[in-house]
Amino acid sequence: MLNALSTPTTVGGTSVAHRLVMAPMTRDRSTPEGVPTPLNAQYYAQRASTALIITEGTQPSDDGQGYLLTPGIYTDAHIAGWRAVTDAVHAADGRIFIQLMHVGRVSHPDNTPHGRQPVAPSAITPNSAMFTTSGLQEMPTPRALSTVEVAATVGDFRRAAASVVAAGADGVGIHAANGYLIHQFLSGNTNQRTDGYGGSIENRIRFAVEVATAVADEIGADRTGLRISPGNALNDIAESDTEDLYTALVGALSPLRLAYLHIMHFGNDALLATIRDLWPTTLIVNRAGTDIATRAADIDSGTADLVSVGSLALANPDLVAHLQADAPLNEPAPSTFYQGGAVGYTDYPKFAG
C-alpha cells in the first residue's frame, strides 16, 4: 500500500490502522422494515480491513426514509440488526461509524412506513423521480416543516445517535451532503423559509449546526463525524454561494471539535484549502473519480488526514490486501449496486495472493 496511506492514526476517540476509509454507499439490501440482515453483516465484515467503515445512509425516523430497503436506527429491531453488523465488523478487527441520513424531500410516500408526504425546509418539488414498488414515480411536493417540527427532527437525530451507540458502533456519521435534508436547509434553492432557519447563510446553516451539536452532546464529539459535498448538484440542489456558505458552516462547526469532517471534493481547491485551515480535527477527503494514488497525494500534501473510496471498496472486499500486493483491482458492476441479494454485494472475489 502507498506509504502515505500506511501510517496509523486516530479519528476522534477511535484508533485506526491506516488512512484509507470506506465511504458510505446506499446498497438497498435491508428488510422492508429497515432491519439490517446477516447478509449486511457479511458485507461490512468483508471490508473491515479499511481503516474505518462509514455505513450507508440510515434513517433516524419514518420521515427520514426515501429509498426502498434502506436501514433504520430508531426501533429495537433496527438496533438488534445493526448490533449483528457491528459485532461482525469488530470480530474482524474493523471500525464502523453508522451514517445518519434523513432524505427530506427526496422520497415518495410509497417508500415510507407511514405512507406520508415527504418533509423538507420548504414546499418545493424536486425535479426528479423515485423508484418505488410500483416503478419509477415523480416525487411529490414536500410539506414544509414547522419551526417546532424542525426542533423535533433535531431530536430524532439525537435519539438515533443514542441507538447507534446501543447497536455497538464506534460512532455516528451525519449526512449533510448530496441533496438530502440537511443539505436542503443549506441551499437557497431548496430553503426559502422566513423563520430563523432560512434566508441568511447564518440561518441556513443553523439546522446542520444544531444536529451536530445534539449528536455530539448525546454520544460525545469524539464519536461524531459529518459529511458535506460543496457544490454538488445531486438531487436538484443549486447552490449560489458555495464558498461563503461552507466557510461559514465549517467555521460554526469547528468549535465542536467533532471526530471528523468528510468532504466530497468536486474540484474547488481554493475552498478545500480554506476548509483545511478552518477544521481543527481529522479531515477526510474523497476526490470523486480519481485513482488511489491521486487521493493518497492529499495526505502527503497535508490536505487530508485520511482519504475515502466508495465503489473501489464495494468491488474489492479486501482492498487493502490488493493495494499491499499491488494487485489488479476488481471493477465495480453498477448494474448490481441496488438490485438486492448477494450478487454484486458479497460475491466480489477476494485477492488470491
Secondary structure, 3 states (H helix, E strand, C coil): CCHHHHCCEEECCEEECCCEEECCCCCCCCCCCCCCCHHHHHHHHHCCCCCEEEEEEEECCHHHCCCCCCCECCCHHHHHHHHHHHHHHHHCCCCEEEEECCCCCCCCHHHCCCCCCCEECCCCCCCCEEEECCEEEECCCCEECCHHHHHHHHHHHHHHHHHHHHCCCCEEEEECCCCCHHHHHHCCCCCCCCCCCCCCHHHHCHHHHHHHHHHHHHHCHHHEEEEECCCCCCCCCCCCCHHHHHHHHHHHHHHHCCCEEEEEECCCHHHHHHHHHHCCCEEEEEECCCCHHHHHHHHHCCCCCEEEECHHHHHCCCHHHHHHCCCCCCCCCHHHCCCCCCCCCCCCCCCCC
